[in-house]
Amino acid sequence: MRRTVKADVKEPERKRGEAAAEDRLSVGPGPHIVSRDLTTRRMMGDVLIALLPVMLVSFYVFRWFAVYQMLLAVVTCVATEALCLLLRGRPVRVGDGSAVVTGLIFALSLPGTAPWYVNVIGAAAGIVFGKVVFGGLGQNIFNPAMVGRAFVMIAFPAAMGAAGYVRPDAGVDILTSATPLTAFKQMGQGTGLTHLLMGDTNGSLGETSALACLVGGLYLCARGTASWRIPAGVLLAAGGISAVAYAVHPDPAWTPLHQLTAGALMLGAFFIATDPVTSPVTKMGRWIFGLGIGTLVMLIRSLSGYPEGVMFSVLLMNSVTPLLNRITVPLPLGASRKGRRRERS
């Protein structure tokens, strides 16, 4: 009898807590329009469709290396998530497609010749340390695919460094040359814009064709699955900084357009930075988020030893997403910032 009374006393408190949590999900003044069509499965389906141009170019350029890396990463991500759900005593539901998308994006960030253990360890680490430890889908702070890539980049620097992209005995001509960013940073060699747009250059599987990333990214924005403000902010910041740098030290072999189309900037702007779980939910927050990523990418490319900086930039801005959500919530009509500060205190 005592246990029953105790449960009855706590039940209203639990319901009030759930109601309060639901109230905190509102990030703008009413009225609100709710659409139940934007489900996780539909969003992941849109991402898979948008990735088709990127994957097709990858298949054409890297041949069986692309097929191998993508299949291995997807299988590892789905199996790891299913195993983690079993260990936690939860229903095994991987049909929402989130693990598949994580696996594909992680594979597209790898060199085509990455060893199998790098792929498996990175994909599993992305699911476990980037998703499961935070409570699962919708609760993670960092992008799981970038967590996995950062893990293997630290654990296997030789396989993920500049030398890991070059393999003369692979039987694919593209793999005999350095990536465009590495060639420019280390040897001062430029790459034609046509090659950067079409994708017949070396690099990670999904970063070689800026045009394919742009086509898929515009589809995501048109469908409303990705917020256009984030990639716009990324490209605006990166383009603006590179334009200033070019005006100070002009180099016809490497213009601002080269900076925008080389490396993983397009892939990161449209497919990684726009992850709805790890990016801000407010309009102003999304602008700040995108501008921050673009700025960090250019700083890392220009001032560090790394030729690329998308992964680090996304993870760093992921860490401030909760703060951006907090400070950029729109005010209701007639409200003041001072009153909101009093409410928070």
Secondary structure, DSSP 8 states (H G I E B T S, - for coil): -HHHHHHHHHHHHHHHHHHHHHHHT--S-S-----SS--HHHHHHHHHHHHHHHHHHHHHHHTHHHHHHHHHHHHHHHHHHHHHHHHTT-----TTSHHHHHHHHHHHTSBTT--HHHHHHHHHHHHHHHTGGGTSTTT-SS-HHHHHHHHHHHH-HHHHSGGGG--GGGS-GGGGS--HHHHHHHH-----HHHHHHT-S-SBTTTS-HHHHHHHHHHHHHHTSS-THHHHHHHHHHHHHHHHHHHHS--TTS-HHHHHHSTTHHHIIIIITT-TTTS-SSHHHHHHHHHHHHHHHHHHHHHSS-S--HHHHHHHHHHTHHHHHHHT----TT--HHHHHHHH-
